[in-house]
Amino acid sequence: MADWLRNRGVSTLGRAARTMHPMEMAGMRATKKSKSAAAGGTATAASGGSGGCGVTTGALALRALELGLRTPTSHGWGVPMLLWGSRGIGKTSIIEAMARKYGLHLEVVLGSIREPQDFSGTPLPGEPVFLDPERKQPIYVTHLAPPAWALRAVQFARAHPDRGTLVFLDEITTVTPAVQHALLRVVLDRVVGDLELPPNVWIVAAANPPDEAGGHPLTAPSARRFVHIDWPSPTGESWTDWLLWQARALPRQGMGGMTSFLLPAATADGTATLATPQWTQAWLAGWEQAKPQAGAFLRRFPDRILQPLDEAKLEQGRLESAAATPRMWETATRALASGIASGDMEAAGILIDGAIGCAISSEWSAWREMQDIPNPALLLTGKIA
């Protein structure tokens, strides 16, 4: 059997690894990274995953945000992402720069001044409906009128199908649980009141850790709707670079920290596009590769599909709010497809960490690295064990 595998270019180490527990593989992966770092090398994330959710640089967080916006879902473009970071580190500025780069209309919805009806809609009586043949007993059907921000978002998206609207839900940990519940349908179903958001409306949220915000921790249903991304604070050096950049008003690239967040503005006609036909084609090809990799892992380790969420950790905020569910496994698989399509598996790993949690993300990444099989789809068809 070993000769048969070698003749077909399959490593016998990879085959043996399939019998290992994923935590053992994650430990081997961590050891390999430690040896590489000790030798002065840089470990690569060829299979995605951040290897246990280590420190994220500003440049990497930005790449993950951009890749998340380019990842399609069943309702439209962009996985719902939640950026965690302290007050005043520039989360809103990053979103503004991203909207400028792609010529998107930006709607900033500040959670601290919103009520549940700002997301679920305001009940209003509609036109009378007659169910009796004589039309003597009118019934007034109530409809949920959307707020002004949602109307503006949809109007621009429909008028500019080649661009669209970026909705930024800011300070969502300052809202009450009632408002968080009203947000669920907006984030998951992309519906505000009775108004459905078009596919070219992107949704990104931001939150401060609850101990800083003085508000409310995320509810468990809210936490399970988002891909969680830790947004790092800039260093003193990067902030100084950014200040000098502002003074010169010239774009600078590759300096790390806050300056790496500053993106070039799009042209007036919005030539920078998030979802080009070429990208869509590449993503669909990546999707076909990613699906078997998720399916094979979950068939081998079925208990990883649903992990309990420690609600005590919700008070800490940040990545501790991520936990695996079937819904978030789909999101993680879509992120992997985006990583395959773009070649940026490191940024895809940040999204996967924020979708299913650091521990399982690291296990899945290690498992993928150890699988030296020609085609993961063969695992699902039963052609190989």
N, C-alpha and C positions, 0 to 999 in steps of 0.2 A: 504493500500500500504506500509506503514511504517513497519507493521508486516511482510509482505511478504519479504521486503528487509532484515529485521533483521534475519529472518529464514534462509536466504541464505548467511548470513555473510557480508551483505553490509551495510555500515554506512549510516544512513539517513543524517548525516552532509555532507557526500561526495555528495549525490544526490542534496541536497540544494545548494551546492557550485557550481554546474554546471550552475546555473542561474546567478552567480556573474560575474562581469567584471574581467578580469584577473589582472588588476592593483589593484583591491581591494584584490584579493587573494595574490598578491605579497606583498601588505602592511601587510596583516595578517602574511605572512611568515616572513617578516622583523621584525615584532613585536615579534613573537615567538623566533626568533634568538636573539633579543636584551634581552629578558627576560632570555633566557638560558645563555647568556654571563654575565648578571648581577648576576646570581646565581652561577657563577663560572663554568658553564658547557660549553661544546663545541658543537656547532650546527653541525649536520651531514647533508650531501648532499645526502640523500638517493635517490632522484630522479634526481640528476645531476644539473648542473647550479651553477655558483659561487655566486648567489644571488646579482646581480648588479655589477659584475666585481670589487670586492674588491682587496686588495693587494694580489699578487700572490708570494708565496715563491719560491725559487729556486728549492726545491725538488718537489713541485707541478707542476711547469712549465716543469720540466724534465719528470715527469710521463705523462703529457699531450702530450709532444713531442713524447714519445715512443708509447703511445696509438694511436696517429695520424698516425705514421708509420705502425702500425699494422691494420689500418682500410682500407678495400678494397674499391675501386671505380669501375666504369664501365670499366676503362682502365687499371687498375693494382693496385698494393698495395700502400697505403699511400695517405692520403688527402694532397693536396698542402698547406703547412704551411708557414707563414711569421713571423719570429721572430723579434720583435721590441726591440731595446735596444741601449743604448749609446755606443760610441766607447770604445773599450778596456775592456769590461766586460767579455769577454771570450766566445762569441757566436760561433766563429770558433772552439775553443778548445772543446766545447761541442759536436759539430758535428763530430769532429775527434774522440773523445772518443766513441761516438755512433757507428761510422763505425768500430772501433776496436772491440767493444763488439760483434758485429754480423758478423765480418769477411767480411765486405762490402768493395768494392773498392770505394774510395772517389775521386770525381772530383769537385774541387773548381773552380768555374767560377766567376771571379772578374768583376762585372758589370762596374766599373769605366774605364776599359780599353777595353771594348767591343763595337762593332758596330752592327747595325741591322742584317747584314749577318751572324754574329756569332750565330744567333738563327734561322733566316729564311732561311739560306743557301745561297751559292754563285751560281748565275746562270752560267751554263756552257753548251756548245753545246754537245749534245749526238750523238749517231750513226744516220746515215741517214735513213730516212723512205721514201719508195716509195709508193705513192698512185695511180699512173698511171700504167696501165698494161705494158707499154714499159719500165718502170723504167728509164725514162730519166729526171725526175724532182725530185731530192732528196729534202726532207724536213728535216731540222735538228731540232730536238725537244730539247728544253732547259730543263735541269733538275737542281734541286737545290742541290748542293753538301753540305753535312753536314760538320761542322767544326771538327777539330781533337778531341776536348773534347768529342763530342757526339759519335764519332767512338770508342774511348777508353771505354766509358761507356757501349756501346752496346756489344762490343767484350767481355768484362769481364762478363757481365750479361748472355750472351749466353753460355760462356764457363763454368760458375758456376751457373747453374739454382737453386741450393740449397741456394745460397747467393744472389749476385747481386751487384748493384752499387747505391751509394748515391750521387746524384748531388746536390751540394750546391751553390745556386745563391746568391752571397754575394754583399752587397752594392747596392741594386737595386734602391735606391733613389738617387744614384749619376748618373744614366743614363738618357738620354734624353727621351722625350715622344716617339720618333721614335723607340728607342730600347725597351721601355716598350711594345709598340704595337707588336713588333716582338716576345717578350717573351710570348704573350698570347697563341699562338698555342702550345708552348712548355709546358706550365703549364696546359692548359685545355685538349688539344688533344694528348699531349705527342708525338709530332712530331717535329723533327729538320731538316729543309730542307725537303728532301724527305725520311728521315730516321725515321722509327717508333720506339719508345722506347719500349723494352719488358716490361712485367708486373712487373718484379723484378728490375726495376729502380725506385728509390724513388727520389722525388724532394722536397727540403726544401730551402727556401729563407731567407735572413736576410736583415734588413734595419736599418739605423740610422734615428732618427727623422729629417725631412728636415731642421729644424732650426739649427741642429748640423752638418748635412752632407754638407751643402752648395751646395746642388744639386737641385733636382726636386721632388715635391710631387708626390705621386702615382696618375696616371690617374684613373678616375672612373672605366673603364673596368678592369684595373689591380687590383684595390682594391677588386672587386667583384669575383675575381678568387681564393683568398686566404682565409685560416683560419688564423686570426690574433692572435698572442700570445705575450703579453708583457713579455719580459725577464728581470727579476729584476737585479739590480746591487747588487753585494755582499757587505755585511757589513764589517767593519774593522775586526771584530772578525772572520768572516768566511774566509776572505782573509788570515788572519794570520794562521788559521788552515790549509788552503790549502798550504801555504808556508812551514809549518812544514811537511805536508804530502809529498810535493815534496822532501824535504831533506831526509826523511826516505825511500821514494819510496815504501811505504806500503799503500794499500787501506784502507780507513777509511769510515765507513758508518754512516748515520744518524746524521751528525753534522749540516746539514742545510747549506744554502748559497752556496758558490762556491764548497765546498767539496762534497756536495751532487750531483754535476754534474759529478764527476769523476767516471767513470764506469770501471769495470774490463774488461780487453781485452779478446777477444774471443780466443779460442785455434786456432792452426795453421789450422785446418781443418774446422774452422767456425762452431763449434757445437752449439753455441748460434744462434737461428733461429727466425726471426721475424714472419714468417707465417708457423707454424707447422700444420699438418692435424688436430690435436686436437683443435688448436685455430680456424681454419677455421670452424670446426663443431660447436664450441661454438658460433662463431660470427653469423653463419647462423641462429641459434636458437634465438640469440638476435635480429637479423634483423627482424624476424617474429613478435617479440614483439614490436619492435620500430616503425614499419610502421603504425600500427593502432593508436599508441599514437600520432604520428604526424598528421595523417589523421583526427582523431577525433577532435583535437585542431583546425585545419584549417577549418574544416567544421563548427565548432562552432564560430570561429572568422576569417572569410575569408579575412578580410582586412590585416591580419598579414602576408600574403604570399609574399607581395611585399611592401617594404618600400622605400621611396625616400632616396637617399644618399646625404647628405649635403656636397657638394664638398668643401665648405669652411673648413670643418673639416679635409679634406684630408691633408691640410697643417700641421695639428697637428700631423699626423701620429698615430701610435699605434692603440688601439682598436677602436678609433673613425672611422676607415676606414671600419668597418664591418657593413653590412646592409643586411636585409633579401631579398632574391630573390628565385624563385622556385629552381634554381640550388643549392643555398647555403642551402635551406631547406633540400634538399636531403643529402648534406654533413652533416648537423646537425643530421639528422636521422641516418646516418651511424655512427656518433660519439656516439649517444645514444646506438646503437647496440653494439659498442665496450665497452661502459661502462657496459652494462648488461652482456656481455660475460666475462669481466675481473673482475667485481665487484668493479671497481674503478670509481664510478660515479662522484667523485670530479674532477678527471682528465678529464673525459668526459665533465663535465660542462665547463671547460676551453676551450675545442674545440668548444662546442656549442656557447659559448659567442663570440668566434672569428669568427664564421661562420655567425650568423644571428644578431649579435649585443647584447649588454648587456641587453637592456630593454626588447626585445621580448624573449630573452633567459630566463630572470628572470620570465616573465609572464608564459612561457611554463612550466618551472620547478615548479612554484607555482601551476599551473593548474594540473600537474601530481600528485603532492603531495595531492591535495584535491580530486582526483578521487579515490574512493574506490569501483571500479567496478570489477567484476570477470574477465572480458575479454574485453579489449578495442575494439576488432574486432566486438563486438556486436553493437557498435555505428555505424560502417560503414555499417553493414548489415541491420540496421533499426530495429533490434529486441528489442532495448531499446531506449528511447528518450533521 
